[in-house]
Amino acid sequence: MASAWRINKVTQELDNLRTGNTPISEGGRLATYRRALETGGASATRALELRLFSRIAFIRHIANALVLLGLVGTVVGFIIALGQVNAANASDVNAIGGIVGTLIEGMGVALYTTLVGSVLNLWLAANYQLLATGTANLAAALIDAGHA
């Protein structure tokens, strides 16, 4: 949800810059950047880039955390799968059914958590790439407009 909101916000700001609908008198990023250029010079450009990219970095971190959570779920699934396996019961035909049921349940947990973590990571990584490209375009447009 946060990534969709950020993508929408960056897109709106880019559209406003391209169409000239960015009211300088009301403030906004362009007016703030122009004031910073007057006082800070070249460091204002770097500060603008840092501010813009710092607002999307958390999405990349969440995507990476999802992979780790998927791996943790895999370990938990293996613990569930092997938790009730007893080497002494392996030769008991009556106990095999319960052991196999537990193994299947644990492997299901392991595989589903890996799948969910991986799919969500891919989705957020794609969102982050869209945001990074849009943010770079926004920074370039603000820098160009600020120097114009």
C-alpha positions in Angstrom: 0.0 0.0 0.0 2.8 2.4 0.9 4.6 1.7 -2.4 1.4 2.4 -4.4 0.9 5.7 -2.5 4.5 6.7 -3.2 4.3 5.8 -6.9 1.1 7.9 -7.2 2.7 10.8 -5.4 5.9 10.8 -7.5 3.8 10.5 -10.7 1.6 13.5 -9.7 4.7 15.6 -8.9 6.2 14.7 -12.3 3.0 15.4 -14.1 2.7 18.8 -12.4 6.3 19.7 -13.3 5.8 18.6 -16.9 2.6 20.6 -17.3 3.8 23.6 -15.4 1.1 23.2 -12.8 3.5 23.5 -9.9 2.6 26.7 -8.1 5.9 28.2 -7.0 4.2 30.7 -4.7 2.6 27.9 -2.6 5.9 26.3 -1.8 6.4 22.7 -2.8 9.6 20.9 -3.8 10.5 23.2 -6.7 10.2 26.4 -4.6 12.1 24.8 -1.7 14.8 23.6 -4.1 15.2 27.1 -5.7 15.6 28.7 -2.2 18.1 26.1 -1.3 20.1 26.7 -4.5 20.2 30.4 -3.6 21.7 29.7 -0.2 23.4 26.4 -0.5 24.5 26.1 -4.1 25.7 22.7 -5.2 25.0 20.9 -2.0 21.3 21.7 -2.5 21.2 19.4 -5.4 22.7 16.5 -3.4 20.4 17.2 -0.5 17.3 17.1 -2.8 18.4 13.7 -4.2 19.0 12.3 -0.7 15.6 13.5 0.5 13.8 12.0 -2.4 15.5 8.7 -2.3 15.4 8.3 1.5 11.6 8.3 1.2 11.5 5.1 -0.8 14.4 3.1 0.8 12.1 1.5 3.3 10.3 -0.4 0.5 13.6 -2.1 -0.5 14.2 -3.0 3.1 10.7 -4.5 3.5 11.2 -6.6 0.3 14.5 -8.0 1.7 12.9 -8.7 5.1 10.2 -10.7 3.4 12.7 -13.1 1.9 14.2 -13.5 5.4 10.8 -14.1 6.9 10.2 -16.8 4.2 13.4 -18.5 5.2 12.5 -18.3 8.9 9.1 -19.9 8.0 11.0 -22.6 6.1 13.1 -23.4 9.2 9.9 -23.5 11.3 8.3 -25.8 8.8 11.3 -28.2 9.0 11.1 -28.1 12.8 7.4 -29.0 12.7 8.2 -31.7 10.1 11.0 -33.3 12.1 9.7 -32.5 15.6 7.8 -35.7 16.2 10.1 -38.0 14.2 11.6 -40.5 16.5 14.2 -43.0 15.2 12.8 -45.7 17.5 9.3 -45.4 15.9 10.6 -45.5 12.4 10.4 -49.3 12.3 6.9 -49.4 13.8 4.4 -49.7 11.0 1.5 -48.2 13.1 3.6 -45.0 13.9 4.6 -44.4 10.3 1.2 -42.8 9.4 1.5 -40.2 12.1 5.1 -39.4 11.2 4.2 -39.0 7.5 1.3 -36.7 8.4 3.5 -34.5 10.5 6.2 -34.5 7.8 3.7 -33.4 5.2 2.3 -30.7 7.5 5.7 -29.3 8.3 6.8 -29.4 4.6 3.6 -27.5 3.7 4.5 -24.7 6.1 8.0 -24.6 4.8 7.1 -24.4 1.2 4.2 -21.9 1.6 6.2 -19.5 3.7 9.0 -19.6 1.1 6.6 -19.1 -1.7 4.8 -16.2 0.0 8.1 -14.5 1.0 9.5 -14.9 -2.5 6.4 -13.7 -4.4 6.0 -10.6 -2.1 9.7 -9.8 -2.5 9.4 -9.9 -6.2 6.3 -7.7 -6.1 7.9 -5.1 -3.8 11.2 -5.2 -5.8 9.2 -4.3 -8.9 7.4 -1.5 -7.0 10.8 -0.3 -5.7 12.2 -0.2 -9.3 9.2 1.8 -10.5 9.7 4.2 -7.6 13.5 4.5 -8.1 13.0 5.3 -11.8 10.2 7.8 -11.0 12.2 9.4 -8.2 15.2 9.7 -10.4 13.1 11.3 -13.1 11.5 13.6 -10.5 14.9 14.7 -9.2 16.1 15.4 -12.7 13.0 17.4 -13.5 13.3 19.4 -10.3 17.0 20.1 -10.9 16.3 21.2 -14.5 13.4 23.4 -13.4 15.4 24.8 -10.5 18.2 25.9 -12.8 15.8 27.3 -15.5 
